[in-house]
Amino acid sequence: MKKLSNFFYNRANGYLVLGFLALQFTFSGVILPYFQKQFDPELNRGLMDLSFGFTPEKGYSIIESYGEAGREVYFFVESCVDILYPIAYTIAFILLVSFLFKKNGWNQKLGMLNILPIFRMLFDVLENFGIIQMLRAFPIKVDFWATFASNSGMIKWSFAAITVLMALSGLIGWGIKALRNK
């Protein structure tokens, strides 16, 4: 893990960070909304992926509301597109945190915290796996997979919050450092 952490510290630069953040924003602002409109045209049925937990009843209600064609699109998104997206945002946030930690001189003190976003990706993939199993079993309702997906999603969002806090701390620290050096 130390080698992976150092790999990102050594490569983190402004251009790479901006490039991967642009890729992440392309997924979240263009690609995923495009597909969501295919199975939720009014964007009002909800997404299990964006929930901080859901009951099996709520999850299956959402899946049922998509209809057969919508479920096919959602299955494709969960099994293909939403596997690429976690890779993109994980690299983006690892690079961002690595870049900011280096700018603040924190990389030695905080060491491998820069690769913490990997855990968000891991639990996002587990959440997707649970949702895929729900979709595959439908119309049979397997509460185990709904609970598995929900719990994985809650852990994913917890790691997302930690990652955002690390990035904000790095930005604030960099800003304070810049003000002190004026």
Secondary structure, DSSP 8 states (H G I E B T S, - for coil): -HHHHHHHHHH--HHHHHHHHHHHHHIIIIIHHHHHHHH-TTS-S--GGGSS---HHHHHHHHHHTHHHHHHHHHHIIIIIHHHHHHHHHHHHHHHHHHHHHHHT-HHHHGGGGGTHHHHHHHHHHHHHHHHHHHHHTTS--HHHHHHHHHHHHHHHHHHHHHHHHHHHHHHHHHHHHHHT-
